[in-house]
Amino acid sequence: MVKFSLSFFRKYFRIPKGIKLCWCILVERSEGHEQQRLGVMLCGTDKVIDVAARCFVQTGLPMYVSYEAVPAVRKAEGDSVVFTDGDRRIEVAESYVSDIYFRCVYSEELQYQMLI
């Protein structure tokens, strides 16, 4: 299982140790609609990792789709992990990151987890 940590994202995306990472709620806006997802902020920059999309996005650009990153606090609650910023809340399964990334990172378990 892929460990659900900021250090995993640092290694996976090759982020230098000098750049601080923190959890965030990524707010995507388009045509009056708003969607919230889990993100990892590269503090001091306008770059954020969209965890579900496995890619970087840039905040603050006035485009058709715009992004805002709101720093969040991570808290384990049973089999879930909850991210909150006071007003917003995202709850994901403890296996969330593993479910998305397990085929992207080699591990001994990989050969047994994948179906052919």
C-alpha positions in Angstrom: 0.0 0.0 0.0 1.3 3.5 -0.9 1.8 5.5 2.3 -0.5 8.5 2.6 2.1 11.2 3.4 3.7 14.4 2.1 7.0 12.6 1.8 5.4 10.3 -0.8 4.4 13.2 -2.9 7.8 14.8 -2.5 9.5 11.6 -3.9 6.8 10.9 -6.6 6.9 14.4 -8.1 10.7 15.0 -7.4 10.2 18.1 -5.3 13.4 19.5 -3.8 13.6 19.3 0.0 13.9 23.1 0.2 10.3 23.5 -0.8 7.8 23.1 2.0 4.7 21.0 1.3 1.4 21.1 3.1 -2.1 19.6 2.6 -4.7 21.8 1.1 -8.3 21.8 -0.2 -8.1 22.5 -3.9 -11.1 24.5 -5.1 -11.7 24.4 -8.9 -14.1 26.9 -10.4 -15.6 26.9 -13.9 -18.7 28.6 -15.3 -20.2 29.2 -11.8 -19.5 25.6 -10.6 -17.2 24.8 -7.8 -15.5 21.4 -7.0 -13.3 20.6 -4.0 -10.5 18.1 -4.1 -7.5 17.1 -2.0 -4.3 18.9 -2.9 -0.7 19.3 -1.8 0.6 22.9 -1.8 4.2 23.8 -2.7 4.3 26.6 -0.1 5.6 29.9 -1.3 4.7 29.1 -4.9 1.5 29.1 -7.0 1.8 25.4 -7.7 -0.4 22.7 -6.3 -0.6 19.0 -6.8 -4.1 17.8 -7.7 -3.9 14.4 -5.9 -6.7 12.7 -7.8 -5.5 14.0 -11.2 -1.8 13.2 -10.5 -0.6 16.5 -11.9 0.4 20.1 -11.0 -2.1 23.0 -11.4 -1.4 26.7 -11.0 -3.5 28.9 -8.7 -4.5 32.5 -9.2 -4.8 32.5 -13.0 -8.0 34.1 -14.4 -8.9 31.4 -16.9 -11.9 29.3 -17.9 -11.0 26.9 -15.1 -9.4 28.6 -12.1 -7.9 27.1 -8.9 -7.6 28.2 -5.3 -5.6 26.3 -2.7 -6.8 26.6 0.9 -4.4 25.2 3.5 -6.0 22.3 5.4 -5.4 20.3 8.6 -5.2 16.6 8.3 -6.8 14.4 11.0 -7.4 10.6 11.1 -10.9 9.5 12.0 -11.2 5.7 12.0 -10.7 4.3 8.5 -10.9 7.8 7.0 -8.7 10.9 6.8 -10.4 14.3 7.1 -9.0 17.5 5.8 -10.5 20.8 7.1 -9.9 24.5 6.8 -12.7 25.6 9.1 -15.4 26.1 6.4 -14.5 23.3 4.0 -14.2 19.6 4.7 -13.0 16.6 2.6 -13.1 13.1 3.9 -11.3 10.3 2.1 -10.7 6.6 2.8 -7.3 5.8 4.3 -6.5 3.9 1.1 -7.3 6.9 -1.1 -3.8 7.7 -2.2 -3.0 4.0 -2.6 -6.1 3.5 -4.7 -4.9 6.2 -7.1 -1.2 5.7 -7.2 -0.5 2.0 -6.6 -0.1 1.2 -10.3 2.3 4.2 -10.7 4.9 3.1 -8.0 6.7 -0.2 -8.0 6.3 -2.3 -4.9 6.5 -6.0 -4.2 2.7 -6.0 -3.7 2.2 -4.7 -7.2 2.4 -8.1 -9.0 -0.3 -9.4 -6.7 -2.6 -6.3 -6.7 -3.0 -6.0 -10.4 -5.5 -8.1 -12.4 -4.4 -9.2 -15.8 
